[in-house]
Structures are given as C-alpha cells and as structure tokens.
Amino acid sequence: MDNVSNILMTDQDWIDQGKADAWAEKPKQSPEHDPQAASMYDLGYCEGEIRRSPLTDKKRSKT
C-alpha cells in the first residue's frame, strides 16, 4: 500500500484489510510508521486467521 492511501484509512479499514490479507493467506504487512494503524491491522489479521472469510463459507454451503 502506498502512503497516500494509508492516510485516508480509518481504524475499521485497517481491521478489514488485515482480515482480507489473512483470508487471502498473504503475509502480514502492518504499516510501519503508524502504530495505531499497525495495531488495528494486526487485530484484523489475527481475527481473520481465526475466522474464515464469509465468501468461503457461502461457497461451501452451496456445495
């Protein structure tokens, strides 16, 4: 992510980004220069590792 988009992201955006990265099995990429954003991203990433993506769950229920 670039620095311009980082400035415009809310705490919830960072949580959602962390979850999305975990669900996509991407490596954790916390923002380095913003401790608050890094904390929110890590929270989302950890939650995403625990819970599966709602899209994955919907696909499984259809089969």
MMTF fields as JSON, N, C-alpha, C and O atoms, coordinates in Angstrom:
{
  "mmtfVersion": "1.0.0",
  "mmtfProducer": "UNKNOWN",
  "numBonds": 251,
  "numAtoms": 252,
  "numGroups": 63,
  "numChains": 1,
  "numModels": 1,
  "chainsPerModel": [1],
  "groupsPerChain": [63],
  "chainIdList": ["A"],
  "bondAtomList": [4, 2, 8, 6, 12, 10, 16, 14, 20, 18, 24, 22, 28, 26, 32, 30, 36, 34, 40, 38, 44, 42, 48, 46, 52, 50, 56, 54, 60, 58, 64, 62, 68, 66, 72, 70, 76, 74, 80, 78, 84, 82, 88, 86, 92, 90, 96, 94, 100, 98, 104, 102, 108, 106, 112, 110, 116, 114, 120, 118, 124, 122, 128, 126, 132, 130, 136, 134, 140, 138, 144, 142, 148, 146, 152, 150, 156, 154, 160, 158, 164, 162, 168, 166, 172, 170, 176, 174, 180, 178, 184, 182, 188, 186, 192, 190, 196, 194, 200, 198, 204, 202, 208, 206, 212, 210, 216, 214, 220, 218, 224, 222, 228, 226, 232, 230, 236, 234, 240, 238, 244, 242, 248, 246],
  "bondOrderList": [1, 1, 1, 1, 1, 1, 1, 1, 1, 1, 1, 1, 1, 1, 1, 1, 1, 1, 1, 1, 1, 1, 1, 1, 1, 1, 1, 1, 1, 1, 1, 1, 1, 1, 1, 1, 1, 1, 1, 1, 1, 1, 1, 1, 1, 1, 1, 1, 1, 1, 1, 1, 1, 1, 1, 1, 1, 1, 1, 1, 1, 1],
  "groupList": [{"groupName": "MET", "atomNameList": ["N", "CA", "C", "O"], "elementList": ["N", "C", "C", "O"], "formalChargeList": [0, 0, 0, 0], "bondAtomList": [1, 0, 2, 1, 3, 2], "bondOrderList": [1, 1, 2], "singleLetterCode": "M", "chemCompType": "L-PEPTIDE LINKING"}, {"groupName": "ASP", "atomNameList": ["N", "CA", "C", "O"], "elementList": ["N", "C", "C", "O"], "formalChargeList": [0, 0, 0, 0], "bondAtomList": [1, 0, 2, 1, 3, 2], "bondOrderList": [1, 1, 2], "singleLetterCode": "D", "chemCompType": "L-PEPTIDE LINKING"}, {"groupName": "ASN", "atomNameList": ["N", "CA", "C", "O"], "elementList": ["N", "C", "C", "O"], "formalChargeList": [0, 0, 0, 0], "bondAtomList": [1, 0, 2, 1, 3, 2], "bondOrderList": [1, 1, 2], "singleLetterCode": "N", "chemCompType": "L-PEPTIDE LINKING"}, {"groupName": "VAL", "atomNameList": ["N", "CA", "C", "O"], "elementList": ["N", "C", "C", "O"], "formalChargeList": [0, 0, 0, 0], "bondAtomList": [1, 0, 2, 1, 3, 2], "bondOrderList": [1, 1, 2], "singleLetterCode": "V", "chemCompType": "L-PEPTIDE LINKING"}, {"groupName": "SER", "atomNameList": ["N", "CA", "C", "O"], "elementList": ["N", "C", "C", "O"], "formalChargeList": [0, 0, 0, 0], "bondAtomList": [1, 0, 2, 1, 3, 2], "bondOrderList": [1, 1, 2], "singleLetterCode": "S", "chemCompType": "L-PEPTIDE LINKING"}, {"groupName": "ILE", "atomNameList": ["N", "CA", "C", "O"], "elementList": ["N", "C", "C", "O"], "formalChargeList": [0, 0, 0, 0], "bondAtomList": [1, 0, 2, 1, 3, 2], "bondOrderList": [1, 1, 2], "singleLetterCode": "I", "chemCompType": "L-PEPTIDE LINKING"}, {"groupName": "LEU", "atomNameList": ["N", "CA", "C", "O"], "elementList": ["N", "C", "C", "O"], "formalChargeList": [0, 0, 0, 0], "bondAtomList": [1, 0, 2, 1, 3, 2], "bondOrderList": [1, 1, 2], "singleLetterCode": "L", "chemCompType": "L-PEPTIDE LINKING"}, {"groupName": "THR", "atomNameList": ["N", "CA", "C", "O"], "elementList": ["N", "C", "C", "O"], "formalChargeList": [0, 0, 0, 0], "bondAtomList": [1, 0, 2, 1, 3, 2], "bondOrderList": [1, 1, 2], "singleLetterCode": "T", "chemCompType": "L-PEPTIDE LINKING"}, {"groupName": "GLN", "atomNameList": ["N", "CA", "C", "O"], "elementList": ["N", "C", "C", "O"], "formalChargeList": [0, 0, 0, 0], "bondAtomList": [1, 0, 2, 1, 3, 2], "bondOrderList": [1, 1, 2], "singleLetterCode": "Q", "chemCompType": "L-PEPTIDE LINKING"}, {"groupName": "TRP", "atomNameList": ["N", "CA", "C", "O"], "elementList": ["N", "C", "C", "O"], "formalChargeList": [0, 0, 0, 0], "bondAtomList": [1, 0, 2, 1, 3, 2], "bondOrderList": [1, 1, 2], "singleLetterCode": "W", "chemCompType": "L-PEPTIDE LINKING"}, {"groupName": "GLY", "atomNameList": ["N", "CA", "C", "O"], "elementList": ["N", "C", "C", "O"], "formalChargeList": [0, 0, 0, 0], "bondAtomList": [1, 0, 2, 1, 3, 2], "bondOrderList": [1, 1, 2], "singleLetterCode": "G", "chemCompType": "PEPTIDE LINKING"}, {"groupName": "LYS", "atomNameList": ["N", "CA", "C", "O"], "elementList": ["N", "C", "C", "O"], "formalChargeList": [0, 0, 0, 0], "bondAtomList": [1, 0, 2, 1, 3, 2], "bondOrderList": [1, 1, 2], "singleLetterCode": "K", "chemCompType": "L-PEPTIDE LINKING"}, {"groupName": "ALA", "atomNameList": ["N", "CA", "C", "O"], "elementList": ["N", "C", "C", "O"], "formalChargeList": [0, 0, 0, 0], "bondAtomList": [1, 0, 2, 1, 3, 2], "bondOrderList": [1, 1, 2], "singleLetterCode": "A", "chemCompType": "L-PEPTIDE LINKING"}, {"groupName": "GLU", "atomNameList": ["N", "CA", "C", "O"], "elementList": ["N", "C", "C", "O"], "formalChargeList": [0, 0, 0, 0], "bondAtomList": [1, 0, 2, 1, 3, 2], "bondOrderList": [1, 1, 2], "singleLetterCode": "E", "chemCompType": "L-PEPTIDE LINKING"}, {"groupName": "PRO", "atomNameList": ["N", "CA", "C", "O"], "elementList": ["N", "C", "C", "O"], "formalChargeList": [0, 0, 0, 0], "bondAtomList": [1, 0, 2, 1, 3, 2], "bondOrderList": [1, 1, 2], "singleLetterCode": "P", "chemCompType": "L-PEPTIDE LINKING"}, {"groupName": "HIS", "atomNameList": ["N", "CA", "C", "O"], "elementList": ["N", "C", "C", "O"], "formalChargeList": [0, 0, 0, 0], "bondAtomList": [1, 0, 2, 1, 3, 2], "bondOrderList": [1, 1, 2], "singleLetterCode": "H", "chemCompType": "L-PEPTIDE LINKING"}, {"groupName": "TYR", "atomNameList": ["N", "CA", "C", "O"], "elementList": ["N", "C", "C", "O"], "formalChargeList": [0, 0, 0, 0], "bondAtomList": [1, 0, 2, 1, 3, 2], "bondOrderList": [1, 1, 2], "singleLetterCode": "Y", "chemCompType": "L-PEPTIDE LINKING"}, {"groupName": "CYS", "atomNameList": ["N", "CA", "C", "O"], "elementList": ["N", "C", "C", "O"], "formalChargeList": [0, 0, 0, 0], "bondAtomList": [1, 0, 2, 1, 3, 2], "bondOrderList": [1, 1, 2], "singleLetterCode": "C", "chemCompType": "L-PEPTIDE LINKING"}, {"groupName": "ARG", "atomNameList": ["N", "CA", "C", "O"], "elementList": ["N", "C", "C", "O"], "formalChargeList": [0, 0, 0, 0], "bondAtomList": [1, 0, 2, 1, 3, 2], "bondOrderList": [1, 1, 2], "singleLetterCode": "R", "chemCompType": "L-PEPTIDE LINKING"}],
  "groupTypeList": [0, 1, 2, 3, 4, 2, 5, 6, 0, 7, 1, 8, 1, 9, 5, 1, 8, 10, 11, 12, 1, 12, 9, 12, 13, 11, 14, 11, 8, 4, 14, 13, 15, 1, 14, 8, 12, 12, 4, 0, 16, 1, 6, 10, 16, 17, 13, 10, 13, 5, 18, 18, 4, 14, 6, 7, 1, 11, 11, 18, 4, 11, 7],
  "groupIdList": [1, 2, 3, 4, 5, 6, 7, 8, 9, 10, 11, 12, 13, 14, 15, 16, 17, 18, 19, 20, 21, 22, 23, 24, 25, 26, 27, 28, 29, 30, 31, 32, 33, 34, 35, 36, 37, 38, 39, 40, 41, 42, 43, 44, 45, 46, 47, 48, 49, 50, 51, 52, 53, 54, 55, 56, 57, 58, 59, 60, 61, 62, 63],
  "secStructList": [7, 7, 2, 2, 2, 2, 2, 2, 7, 7, 2, 2, 2, 2, 2, 2, 2, 2, 2, 2, 2, 2, 2, 6, 6, 7, 7, 7, 7, 7, 7, 1, 1, 7, 2, 2, 2, 2, 2, 2, 2, 2, 2, 2, 2, 2, 2, 2, 2, 2, 1, 7, 7, 2, 2, 2, 2, 2, 2, 2, 2, 2, 7],
  "xCoordList": [0.827, 0.0, 0.868, 1.948, 0.386, 1.177, 0.808, -0.225, 1.646, 1.452, 0.211, -0.397, -0.188, -1.366, -2.61, -3.426, -2.771, -3.951, -3.925, -4.983, -2.746, -2.64, -3.235, -3.858, -3.059, -3.549, -5.07, -5.658, -5.705, -7.15, -7.886, -9.117, -7.179, -7.821, -8.194, -7.409, -9.402, -9.859, -9.394, -8.851, -9.612, -9.276, -9.999, -9.406, -11.288, -12.059, -11.507, -11.496, -11.05, -10.426, -9.204, -9.0, -8.389, -7.181, -7.551, -6.908, -8.576, -9.029, -9.49, -9.123, -10.295, -10.8, -9.673, -9.712, -8.67, -7.522, -6.747, -6.316, -6.573, -5.891, -6.638, -6.03, -7.961, -8.77, -8.649, -8.457, -8.763, -8.694, -7.351, -7.296, -6.281, -4.959, -4.845, -4.277, -5.378, -5.335, -6.157, -5.718, -7.34, -8.197, -7.564, -7.769, -6.79, -6.108, -4.775, -4.047, -4.466, -3.22, -1.986, -0.966, -2.1, -0.961, -0.146, -0.688, 1.13, 1.931, 1.456, 0.95, 1.63, 1.226, 2.072, 3.3, 1.41, 2.098, 1.594, 0.92, 1.912, 1.482, 2.144, 3.3, 1.426, 2.061, 3.167, 2.971, 4.31, 5.481, 5.534, 6.12, 4.944, 5.128, 3.919, 3.888, 2.925, 1.724, 1.349, 0.731, 1.719, 1.46, -0.025, -0.375, -0.896, -2.333, -2.844, -3.575, -2.465, -2.888, -2.318, -3.006, -1.073, -0.447, -1.194, -1.386, -1.609, -2.353, -3.7, -4.094, -4.399, -5.7, -5.535, -6.334, -4.509, -4.234, -3.943, -4.485, -3.088, -2.741, -3.967, -4.127, -4.835, -6.073, -6.923, -7.41, -7.092, -7.869, -7.231, -7.926, -5.913, -5.205, -5.396, -5.667, -5.256, -5.432, -6.861, -7.086, -7.824, -9.216, -9.48, -10.223, -8.879, -9.041, -8.451, -8.964, -7.37, -6.778, -7.693, -7.71, -8.446, -9.336, -10.622, -11.071, -11.207, -12.458, -12.174, -11.225, -13.003, -12.853, -13.598, -14.476, -13.234, -13.893, -15.367, -15.699, -16.262, -17.678, -17.913, -18.859, -17.085, -17.224, -16.898, -17.565, -15.892, -15.531, -16.655, -16.99, -17.246, -18.333, -19.549, -20.195, -19.871, -21.016, -20.782, -21.698, -19.563, -19.244, -19.395, -19.894, -18.974, -19.05, -20.494, -20.826, -21.366, -22.747, -23.545, -24.568, -23.096, -23.787, -23.464, -24.222, -22.355, -21.96, -22.52, -22.278],
  "yCoordList": [-1.186, 0.0, 1.246, 1.269, 2.273, 3.494, 4.411, 4.224, 5.388, 6.28, 7.142, 7.476, 7.515, 8.352, 7.613, 8.186, 6.37, 5.612, 5.314, 5.203, 5.182, 4.918, 6.048, 5.795, 7.279, 8.438, 8.458, 8.898, 8.0, 8.075, 6.902, 6.899, 5.924, 4.73, 4.92, 5.447, 4.483, 4.527, 3.271, 2.35, 3.242, 2.046, 0.823, -0.247, 0.984, -0.142, -0.596, -1.79, 0.349, -0.017, -0.897, -1.879, -0.544, -1.334, -2.725, -3.709, -2.813, -4.122, -4.973, -6.142, -4.376, -5.101, -5.527, -6.622, -4.669, -5.009, -6.184, -7.08, -6.175, -7.286, -8.597, -9.63, -8.556, -9.761, -10.256, -11.447, -9.329, -9.709, -10.355, -11.343, -9.8, -10.38, -11.775, -12.676, -11.959, -13.279, -14.281, -15.411, -13.88, -14.776, -15.134, -16.233, -14.206, -14.466, -15.184, -15.457, -15.484, -16.156, -15.371, -15.949, -14.044, -13.167, -12.994, -13.129, -12.702, -12.428, -11.137, -10.228, -11.08, -9.898, -8.707, -8.795, -7.583, -6.383, -5.165, -4.308, -5.086, -3.962, -2.676, -2.696, -1.549, -0.269, 0.022, -0.15, 0.455, 0.615, 1.94, 2.01, 2.987, 4.324, 4.829, 5.996, 3.985, 4.398, 3.296, 2.303, 3.468, 2.415, 2.086, 0.923, 3.084, 2.848, 1.996, 1.027, 2.354, 1.588, 0.169, -0.792, 0.044, -1.279, -2.157, -3.35, -1.569, -2.308, -2.783, -3.927, -1.911, -2.272, -3.349, -4.282, -3.22, -4.212, -5.573, -6.593, -5.58, -6.837, -7.478, -8.698, -6.657, -7.164, -7.848, -8.961, -7.18, -7.761, -9.02, -9.989, -9.013, -10.176, -11.379, -12.487, -11.158, -12.259, -12.776, -13.985, -11.868, -12.289, -13.049, -14.03, -12.599, -13.278, -14.674, -15.568, -14.87, -16.209, -17.149, -18.353, -16.606, -17.421, -17.745, -18.891, -16.726, -16.902, -17.001, -16.408, -17.752, -17.869, -16.737, -16.099, -16.508, -15.488, -15.836, -16.999, -14.843, -15.133, -15.618, -16.366, -15.212, -15.686, -17.162, -17.891, -17.621, -19.033, -19.85, -20.922, -19.353, -20.068, -20.204, -21.252, -19.157, -19.213, -20.229, -20.96, -20.28, -21.234, -22.662, -23.523, -22.919, -24.272, -24.691, -25.863, -23.763, -24.122, -24.418, -25.099, -23.918, -24.172, -25.536, -26.056, -26.125, -27.412, -28.566, -29.719],
  "zCoordList": [0.0, 0.0, 0.0, 0.592, -0.666, -0.7, 0.466, 1.109, 0.728, 1.868, 1.743, 2.76, 0.539, 0.357, 0.826, 1.548, 0.436, 0.851, 2.344, 2.963, 2.933, 4.364, 5.184, 6.216, 4.751, 5.491, 5.518, 6.505, 4.479, 4.348, 4.99, 5.016, 5.499, 6.047, 7.514, 8.302, 7.87, 9.255, 9.988, 9.376, 11.3, 12.078, 11.521, 11.388, 11.193, 10.661, 9.315, 9.016, 8.507, 7.227, 7.456, 6.743, 8.454, 8.745, 9.251, 8.884, 10.088, 10.572, 9.39, 9.274, 8.521, 7.353, 6.419, 5.858, 6.25, 5.399, 5.989, 5.262, 7.307, 7.964, 7.783, 7.502, 7.946, 7.742, 6.305, 6.059, 5.366, 3.952, 3.621, 2.889, 4.155, 3.904, 4.512, 3.894, 5.71, 6.347, 5.546, 5.333, 5.102, 4.324, 2.992, 2.476, 2.433, 1.16, 1.374, 0.419, 2.631, 3.024, 2.582, 2.207, 2.633, 2.343, 3.612, 4.71, 3.492, 4.698, 5.365, 4.707, 6.666, 7.423, 6.983, 6.942, 6.651, 6.183, 6.95, 6.379, 8.216, 9.047, 8.586, 8.165, 8.66, 8.348, 9.358, 10.561, 8.88, 9.744, 10.483, 11.564, 9.938, 10.502, 11.272, 11.664, 11.498, 12.223, 13.211, 12.829, 14.48, 15.471, 15.638, 15.838, 15.56, 15.704, 14.54, 14.75, 13.334, 12.16, 12.209, 11.865, 12.633, 12.732, 13.729, 13.494, 14.826, 15.843, 15.296, 15.519, 14.585, 14.017, 12.938, 12.866, 12.11, 11.07, 11.708, 11.281, 12.729, 13.404, 14.036, 13.992, 14.625, 15.208, 14.136, 14.335, 13.012, 11.917, 11.363, 11.055, 11.236, 10.699, 11.624, 11.161, 12.914, 13.876, 13.851, 13.894, 13.783, 13.716, 12.417, 12.408, 11.336, 10.052, 10.053, 9.379, 10.809, 10.909, 11.689, 11.435, 12.629, 13.451, 12.7, 12.684, 12.08, 11.346, 9.859, 9.347, 9.189, 7.738, 7.05, 7.632, 5.822, 5.019, 4.841, 4.611, 4.943, 4.699, 3.269, 3.023, 2.345, 0.965, 0.872, 0.138, 1.593, 1.61, 2.224, 1.719, 3.317, 3.983, 3.071, 3.063, 2.299, 1.396, 0.288, -0.088, -0.235, -1.294, -0.793, -1.517, 0.427, 0.979, 1.224, 1.045, 1.629, 1.928, 0.66, 0.725, -0.492, -1.753, -2.328, -3.147, -1.915, -2.486, -1.72, -2.076]
}
